[in-house]
Amino acid sequence: DLRGGEPGGHRRRVVFAAGLAARAGRVVPPGGTPGFLAGLPVEALGRPALADLLRRLGLRTLGGFAALPAGDVLARFGFDGALAHRLAAGQDHRPLAVRRPLVDLAVTADHDEPIDRVDAAAFAARALAERLHDRLAAHGLACTRLGIEAVTAHGQELHRVWRHDGLLTAAAIADRVRWQLDGWLSGSAGRPGLPTGPPDGRDHPAAAGARRGARSGR
């Protein structure tokens, strides 16, 4: 099934054919890639100049082009022509593009009583920072952008994003969460305050959202 690639060693050679099959709404069985490609016009290669030349030489299908000796194709059409020849034969030179599913790296903390003291905010910040840093490290990642969210006792949602020109350690993450929580605590009732504490000049706060938490940018 070309929608998922051919098994085993054929997996690297079906990207081009899979794209054509998908556009045509075709399902090609394993091992059927060369036969599927053979009847397609040379224009399917996406190389107009080459397709025009092949047609003038009497080659109208990918099968006809694929039947030419590889050495002769390289000598006559050059490196790009040789790559096109491999595509026509079902031998895609490109590996499949495999993407890992996104991982939710957010960490959160719920408190029965609202945090209203700076020392309590610092404790919450340190715990969140250590959990976030450990979660990032488990995936081989580091933090360069930090989103901090909180919900007040009155249901107000606060949000701020810190961007940093470098990698944030657990201690640096904790500092920024503490600064932000402290800033919100010291702000007026109607508006969150700006964070206290002196960022090192490489931080770029982006203005303000939900349970107290921290997120990382990857």
N, C-alpha and C positions, 0 to 999 in steps of 0.2 A: 504494500500500500504506500504510494508515494507521499501521501499526506503526512506520514510519520517517518519516511525514509526507509530504504531497503535495509535488511538486517546485516550484521557483521561488517565485513570489509567493504561492502558496497555503499556504506552509509555516506562516505565522502563524495560520492559521484552522482548524487541524485538531486542536488539543489536546483540546477538549471531545469531539469526535466520535471521536477515537482512543481516548479512555478508555472510551467506551461500546462501541466496536467490540471492544476488548480484553476487556472483561468478558463480552461476548456470544460471544466466540470467532469474530468475523467479520473477514474481510479485505475492505476496501472499496477498489476501484480508484481511481486518480486521477480526479478530477472527479465521483466518485460520492457525495461526502459529503452534499449536500443530499437526494439520493434516499434514502440510508440513514437519515438523521435523520427524514425526513418521516413515516414510519409509526410512530415511537416515541411513547409516551404523554407528555403534558406533564409528568408526574411526573419524567421523566428530567432535567429542568432542575435538580432539587435545591432547588426553591423551593416548599414545600408550600402556603403561602398563595396564591401566584400560580397554582399548578396548580389549587387549589380554585376560585379565581375564574374561571379560564379554562374549567373544566368547567361552571360555572354559566352561562357565556356560550355554551356549546355548542361550545367548542373543546377537542377531546380529544387531538389529536395535535400534534406539533411542526410538521408540515407546515401544518396549519390555522392555527396561531399565526404561522408564518413568512409566510403569505400576506397578513397584515394590513399595511397601509401603515405604514412606519416612523414617520412623523410622528404618525399617530393613536395608535400604541403609546406613544410618548413622552408625548403629552398625557394619555393615559388611565392609564398604569401607572408613569410617572416614569422616572428614569434607570436604576434597577435593572431595570425591566421592559424598557427599550430594550436593555440588555445581554443579557438573556435572549432577546429577540427575535433578536438577532444570532447568539447561540448556536444557536437553533433553525433558523436559515437556513444554518448551517455557516460563519458568519463569526466565529470565535473571536477575542476581543479580546486574548487573552494570547499572548505569544510562547512558542515551545517552550523548555523548560528544558534547556539544553545544558550538560553537565558535562565538564570536561577530565579525562582519566584521570590518576590520581595518579602523580606522578613520584618515583622512588626517589632521595632526596637524600643518602643515607648516603655517607660517605667512610671508607675503611679503610686500614690500613697493616699489613703483615706483616713481622716481623723474624726473621731466622734465629737471632739470639741474643737472649735475654730482655733487656729494658731493666732495669737495676739501678742506674742513676745518675740524679740529678736533672737534670743537664745534658742527658743523652740524652733524658729525658722532655720537657724543654723544647723540644728540637729537633723531636721527633716531634709535639708539640702545635702548634708553629708551622706545620709543613707541613700537618697535617690542617686547621687553622683556615683557612689560605689557600685550600685546595682547596674546603672547604665554603662559604666566603664567596663564592668565584667561581661555584660551582654555583648558589647561591641567587640571586646577582645576575643570572645568565643567564636565570633564570625570573621576574625582577622580584620576588623575595621577600627577606625579612630574617629574621634569627634572633631569636626571643624565648624559645625553650625548647631546651635542649641536652641530648642524651642521650649519655653517654660510657660505652663498653663496653670491657672488656679481658679477655683470657684469660691466666692465669699459666702458667709453665712446667710447673706441676703439674696443669693443666687446670681450675683454679678460675675460674669466670666471675664477673666483677665488673661492676656496672652502677650508674650514678647519673644522675639527671636534674636539671638546673639550670633553674629558671624565673626569668625576669628581667622586671621591669616596665619595659620599654623595648626598644630594638633593640641587638643585640650586634654590634659591629664585629669585623673579623678579629682585631684585637689582643685584644679582650675575650674572644673565643672561645678564642684561644690561651692567655690567662691562666687561664681556667677549666679547660681541659683539662690545663694544666700543674699547677694546684693539685690537681686530682683525681689525676693520676698520681703526683705527689709524695706525696699523702696515702696512696695505696695502697702506695707503696714504703716509706714510713716506718711503716706499720702493722705490727702483730704478724703472725706467720706464719699464724695461724689466721683473723684477721679483717682486712679492709681498714681502713686508717686513715681518719680524716676529712680532708678537703682542707685544706691549709695555705694561707696567703694570705688577706687580708681582703676578702671580697666587700663591695660598696658599700652593703649594706643593702637593695637592691632585688632581691637574689637569694633564691630560695626553693628550697633543696635538697630533693629528694624522694628518700627512701632507695632504697638499692639494693633486665653481662652479656656480649661474644664477642670476636672479634678486636678489637684496639684500633681504636676508630673514633669518629666523632662524627656525630650526627644532629641535624637542626634541627626545631623545631616551626614550623608555618606558620600 
